[in-house]
Amino acid sequence: MKPHSFRKTVGTMVERELGVGAASIQLGHSGTAVTERHYVERAVDAPDTRHILDRLA
């Protein structure tokens, strides 16, 4: 594991629990833009559309 990977993991975990502001502070960034762009994993959860797609069955 590389240090950058660990920082991304920490940034994502803190952001999920406490928000991007807390993640920025933890990582030592002066603002949230760099944190959001480079250190927080984007959520890939799609909305639950099963009730719509079940009509195809």
Buried (B, 14 or more C-beta within 10 A) or exposed (E): EEEEEEBBEBBBBBBEEEEBBBBBBBBEBEEBEEBBEEBBEEEEEEEEEEEEEEEEE
